[in-house]
């Protein structure tokens, strides 16, 4: 009897795919850039697909896979590339690797904060352009993190880990969100604020909340004008949480002091208005890009498939409403 097929759109690190080879025919795309036609051809007759954020998994792909398709395993923490509603309609399980990126994302938030407050990127550009002539008393003087207020919008896993790192650096942490976490408040000494008070009090505002219709463009003109002129904003969550044209205006006119961004409103289309500003640190969605995080992601992706096939509900199941146990 032929083994069920798993199509993997990009090689995974760590050798975890070997765990699947005992029970499955594992086909891994060998190239780096998977075309649409290659995707449609590759998924044919697959029981499971392991995909990345670059792969658009829609009804056409599901149709191309055929009736055997039971699992779409997204090698990512979010599912904007997968039509989850369509998969649910077809009784196809969708999983992701949410939770594997917590520490890396939190470290990225702190890294962007340090780069902004200590003017690290400005200093790098200063040296590379040949302007460095020696030590000066007031050359690129920055701001210390100690005793500054970090305001975290969304105290989920990433927000909580960010708070722990910030506290270790001597920062005071406040947070806002739908729900209070009094246990965490008592454990680490963080304080709850409504959004307006958080924006007014924070020296650093970090967005760690998911994108929903409620949070889309949640930071706009009103919110920027509530912030201190010395404050900076950090966004590694979703570019669409922020009104980007208004962010450019706020940075250009001095409403706030700076921005550290790893995500943008239109993905790779980073406006010149941001790129041309010296008070921004812009990175290409690399907050989760650590060796350790990528290995955990690969491990979790494989475990998601094995869990489902063995009748165990995976922790990262995106559409639990169709859960019915083992797949035969």
C-alpha positions in Angstrom: 0.0 0.0 0.0 1.3 3.4 -0.9 2.2 5.8 1.9 0.2 9.0 2.3 2.1 12.0 0.7 3.2 15.1 2.4 4.3 18.0 0.3 6.8 20.5 1.9 7.2 23.8 0.1 10.6 24.6 1.6 13.2 22.5 3.3 13.0 22.6 7.1 16.1 22.7 9.4 17.0 20.1 12.0 16.2 16.8 10.3 12.7 16.7 11.8 11.1 15.6 8.5 12.8 12.3 9.0 10.2 11.5 11.7 7.6 11.6 9.0 9.4 9.4 6.5 8.5 6.2 8.4 4.8 6.6 7.7 4.6 9.1 4.8 6.1 9.8 1.4 7.7 13.2 2.1 8.3 15.3 -1.0 10.3 18.5 -0.4 10.5 21.3 -3.0 14.3 21.5 -3.8 14.4 25.1 -5.1 14.2 28.4 -3.3 11.4 30.1 -5.1 8.3 28.0 -5.5 6.2 29.2 -8.4 2.4 29.0 -8.4 2.5 26.2 -11.0 5.0 24.3 -9.1 2.9 24.6 -6.0 -0.2 23.4 -7.8 1.7 20.4 -9.2 3.5 19.6 -6.0 0.4 19.3 -3.8 -1.3 16.8 -6.1 -2.5 13.7 -4.1 -1.2 15.1 -0.8 -2.6 14.2 2.6 -0.7 17.1 4.2 1.0 20.3 3.1 3.7 22.0 5.1 3.9 25.6 3.7 5.4 28.9 4.6 4.1 32.5 4.6 5.2 32.9 1.0 2.8 30.2 -0.2 -0.8 31.2 -0.9 -2.9 28.2 0.1 -6.4 29.0 -1.3 -9.2 27.0 -2.8 -7.3 26.4 -6.0 -4.5 24.8 -4.1 -6.8 22.7 -2.0 -8.7 21.6 -5.2 -5.3 20.7 -6.8 -4.3 18.6 -3.8 -7.4 16.5 -4.2 -9.8 14.7 -1.8 -6.9 13.2 0.3 -5.9 16.5 1.7 -6.5 16.5 5.4 -3.9 18.9 6.9 -2.4 22.2 6.1 0.5 22.9 8.4 1.7 26.5 8.2 5.3 27.0 9.1 4.4 30.4 10.6 2.8 31.9 13.6 0.0 33.6 11.6 -2.3 32.4 8.8 -2.7 35.3 6.4 -1.5 33.1 3.6 -4.0 30.3 4.2 -7.7 30.5 3.5 -8.8 29.0 6.8 -12.5 29.5 6.1 -12.2 27.5 2.9 -10.2 24.8 4.6 -12.7 24.5 7.4 -15.5 24.2 4.8 -13.6 21.3 3.3 -12.9 19.7 6.7 -9.2 20.3 6.4 -7.3 20.9 9.6 -5.1 24.0 9.6 -2.2 24.3 12.1 0.5 26.8 12.7 3.6 27.2 14.9 2.2 29.9 17.2 4.2 29.9 20.4 7.5 28.8 18.8 8.5 32.4 18.2 7.8 34.0 21.6 11.3 34.5 22.8 12.7 35.5 19.5 9.9 38.1 19.0 10.4 39.5 22.4 14.2 39.8 21.9 13.5 41.6 18.6 11.3 44.1 20.4 14.0 44.9 22.9 16.6 45.0 20.1 14.7 47.6 18.1 14.1 49.6 21.3 17.9 49.6 22.1 18.7 50.5 18.5 16.4 53.5 18.7 17.1 54.8 22.1 20.9 54.3 21.8 21.0 55.5 18.2 22.9 52.3 17.1 21.8 52.4 13.4 22.5 56.1 13.1 26.0 55.4 14.5 26.5 52.6 12.0 25.6 54.9 9.1 27.7 57.7 10.5 30.8 55.5 10.5 30.1 53.9 7.1 29.7 57.3 5.4 33.1 58.4 6.6 31.9 61.0 9.1 33.6 59.6 12.1 36.6 61.7 13.0 37.0 60.8 16.7 35.2 60.9 20.1 33.0 63.9 20.8 31.3 64.8 24.0 27.8 65.1 22.4 28.2 62.7 19.4 25.0 60.7 18.9 24.0 60.8 22.6 21.1 58.5 23.2 18.8 57.6 26.0 19.1 54.8 28.7 16.4 52.2 29.1 16.8 52.1 32.8 13.7 53.7 34.6 11.9 54.3 31.3 8.3 53.1 30.9 7.5 50.4 28.4 3.9 50.3 27.4 2.9 46.9 25.9 -0.4 46.8 23.9 -1.4 43.1 24.2 0.0 41.0 27.1 -0.1 37.7 25.3 2.9 35.3 25.2 5.2 37.7 23.4 4.0 40.6 25.5 4.7 38.8 28.7 8.2 37.7 27.6 9.0 41.2 26.5 7.9 42.5 29.9 10.3 40.1 31.6 13.2 41.2 29.5 12.4 44.9 30.0 12.1 44.5 33.7 15.5 42.9 33.8 16.9 46.0 32.0 15.4 48.2 34.7 12.3 49.4 32.8 8.9 49.9 34.4 6.2 48.0 32.4 2.6 48.9 31.9 0.2 47.2 29.6 -3.3 47.4 28.0 -5.5 44.9 26.4 -8.9 43.3 26.4 -8.3 41.4 29.7 -6.3 42.1 32.8 -3.8 39.5 34.0 -3.7 40.1 37.7 -1.6 37.0 38.3 1.1 38.4 36.0 0.8 41.8 37.6 1.4 40.4 41.1 4.2 38.1 39.8 6.2 40.8 37.9 5.0 44.1 39.2 3.5 45.3 35.9 0.5 47.6 35.9 -2.7 47.7 33.8 -3.7 50.9 32.0 -6.4 51.8 29.4 -5.0 52.6 26.0 -5.1 56.4 26.4 -3.2 56.4 29.7 -0.7 53.9 28.4 0.1 56.1 25.4 0.4 59.2 27.6 2.8 57.5 30.1 5.0 55.4 28.0 8.5 56.2 26.8 8.3 53.1 24.5 5.1 51.7 23.1 5.2 48.2 21.8 2.5 46.6 19.7 2.0 42.9 20.6 -1.6 42.3 19.8 -3.2 40.4 16.9 -4.7 42.1 13.8 -8.5 42.0 14.0 -11.1 44.4 12.6 -11.1 46.0 16.0 -7.3 46.6 16.1 -6.8 47.5 12.5 -5.3 51.1 12.4 -5.7 51.3 16.1 -2.8 53.7 16.3 -3.5 56.8 14.3 -3.5 60.6 14.6 -5.3 60.8 17.9 -3.0 58.1 19.5 0.2 59.6 18.2 -0.7 63.0 19.6 -1.3 61.4 23.0 2.3 60.1 23.1 5.2 61.9 24.5 7.4 63.8 21.9 10.3 61.8 23.3 8.5 58.4 23.0 9.2 55.7 20.3 6.9 53.1 18.9 7.9 49.5 18.2 5.8 47.3 15.9 6.7 43.6 15.1 3.1 42.4 15.1 1.3 43.6 12.0 1.8 46.7 9.9 -1.9 47.2 9.6 -2.2 48.0 13.3 -0.8 51.4 12.5 -2.0 54.2 10.2 1.2 54.3 8.2 0.7 57.7 6.5 -0.1 59.2 9.9 3.0 57.5 11.4 5.2 59.2 8.8 3.6 62.5 9.6 4.1 62.0 13.4 7.8 61.1 12.8 8.4 64.0 10.4 6.7 66.6 12.5 8.2 65.5 15.8 5.0 64.3 17.5 7.1 61.2 18.5 10.8 60.6 18.5 11.1 57.4 16.6 9.8 54.1 15.3 11.3 50.6 15.1 9.4 48.5 12.5 9.7 44.9 11.4 6.3 44.9 9.6 4.6 47.3 7.2 1.1 48.1 6.0 1.7 46.6 2.5 4.2 43.9 3.3 7.3 44.6 1.2 6.1 48.0 -0.1 7.9 50.2 2.5 7.1 53.8 1.6 10.0 56.3 0.9 8.5 58.4 3.7 9.7 55.9 6.2 12.9 54.9 4.5 14.1 58.5 4.2 13.7 59.3 7.9 16.7 59.1 10.2 14.6 58.4 13.3 13.4 55.0 12.1 14.9 51.5 12.4 13.5 49.3 9.6 14.0 45.5 9.4 12.7 43.0 6.9 10.4 40.9 9.1 13.3 39.2 10.9 12.1 39.5 14.4 11.5 35.7 14.6 14.7 34.9 12.6 16.8 33.0 15.0 18.3 29.6 14.5 16.7 28.4 17.7 13.2 29.7 16.7 13.4 28.1 13.2 14.3 24.7 14.8 11.4 24.9 17.2 9.1 25.8 14.3 10.2 22.8 12.3 9.8 20.5 15.3 6.3 21.9 16.1 5.2 21.6 12.4 6.1 17.9 12.3 4.5 17.3 15.7 1.3 18.9 14.5 1.0 16.4 11.7 1.9 13.4 13.8 -0.6 14.5 16.5 -3.4 14.8 14.1 -2.7 11.5 12.4 -2.5 9.8 15.7 -5.8 11.2 17.0 -4.2 13.8 19.4 -5.4 17.4 19.1 -2.4 19.6 18.4 -1.9 22.7 20.5 -1.7 24.9 17.4 -4.9 23.9 15.7 -6.4 27.0 14.0 -9.9 25.6 13.2 -10.7 23.4 16.3 -14.4 23.5 15.4 -13.9 20.6 13.0 -11.8 18.5 15.3 -12.9 14.9 15.2 -9.9 12.9 16.2 -7.8 10.4 14.3 -7.6 10.5 10.5 -7.7 7.0 8.9 
